[in-house]
């Protein structure tokens, strides 16, 4: 049997990207500014992590306007939701193993 740590996905497991996917699991889509503020990131830092998730097919980015204001919306893809679910399961198994050892 493979140790649960082996199933952690490097793309998903990184703190900011895990945070983005976790926030997106709670909603259909989120505004860039909301993600930035919720995760306490700079625009550039969040942009880079969203680009990594988008390249991996885990999120979709939609740019548009609301009135005269430009908006960027981010939503998790089906693959992104599955990847988050798998990551959470591996983390639960790790916690269980550590707890059982004490």
C-alpha positions, 0 to 999 in steps of 0.5 A, a space after each residue: 500500500 502506498 503511503 498517503 504522502 505519496 498521493 499529495 499533488 504538488 500542484 494542489 498541495 502548495 499553500 496558496 493553491 490549496 487555499 484557492 481551490 478550498 475557497 472555490 469549493 465553497 462557491 461557484 466562482 470567486 472574484 479575483 479581489 475576493 480571493 486576494 483578500 481572503 488569502 491575504 496575497 498580493 495581486 502578483 502572487 495570486 496571479 502566478 498561482 492562478 496561472 499554475 492552476 489554470 495551466 493544470 486545468 484545475 481552474 478557469 479564468 473569465 475576464 469581463 466588465 461590470 459597468 466600467 470596472 474590469 473583473 476577473 472571475 475564477 472557478 474550479 473545473 471538475 478536475 479541480 474539484 476532484 483534485 481537491 477532494 483527492 488531496 483532502 482524502 490523502 490529508 485525512 489519511 495522514 492525520 489518521 495515521 499520525 493520530 494512531 501512532 500516539 
